[in-house]
């Protein structure tokens, strides 16, 4: 009992990489192995700020670096995109979406992993072009969301544009097509690419019905279910609206906060009804009677020395407007002098 108390006290005070050394030593006590692992998991578990009330000893976003030092790196995500500071990059043409419109024959696996709803894809749609140096294959997607307030839905997107957040955010995680899994992808500087889509409160989106209907089957952490595969494009805005986006180098937004992620944040949001969005808050962070899974987002991180780039397609619309205005003025003037 005294040794257990010593471990508990030491882990709570240290909270550094030295903890691993201490635990490795103490685990030699065979009879106490499982108790020690439980203690370590309890104290060193990362969580969102919304979980702190129920789990006061878990490490919230401001302390994630105590578990994974990378979370305090200089290229962390998400960020607030300040539009007046972005740099236009002519190489950022619309992306090429391969297989995004194909419905696979195998079902998707949907899981409550204790932090989000994650869907593992059974096929590997790919992206290329758009300033990417190679092709990337999609392996999974997941979401982040906020909470229903008294009079409105409080936003839960991770990224923001000029300080404005949206209700939710969808992340489609891709890895280089020449690697087998995310672990291998992390070993390469440009191994991971994520597409981020804002989700705003609007009209009902029937394309999300299949996904949302499965939420009842994954209410608690660790539960999984199978859902019918969909064309991935059906969950996104029309492809013609995907030419406007921002690009920057960042990280995963959950521990281990791996840096070396190529982020593409699209301007055009996905639209869901408030009823559909609220369904995501019916699942739980843990087991029965645990906290509802709400506000599962990481706060914005410092941009530091990084630059955010703006797609070439983003300037096409203003240019078209100017051209239209010139033509209208020409027509009006010619009419006056006839």
Secondary structure, 3 states (H helix, E strand, C coil): CHHHHHHHHHHHHHCCCHHHHHHHHHCCCHHHHHHHHHHHHHHCCECCHHHCCCCCCCECHHHHHHCCHHHHCCCCCCCEECHHHCEEECCCCCEEEECCCCCCCCCEEEEECCCCEEEECCCCCEEEECCCCCCEEEEEEEEEECEECCCCEECCCCCEECCECCCEEEEEEEEECCCCCHHHHCCCCCCEEEEEEEEEECCCCHHHHHHHHHHHHHCCCCCEEEECCCCHHHHCCCHHHCCCEEEEEEECCCCCCCEEEEEEEEEEEEEECHHHHHHHHHCECCCCCCCECCCCCCCCCCCCCCCCEEEHHHHHHHHHHHHHHHHHHHHHHHHHCC
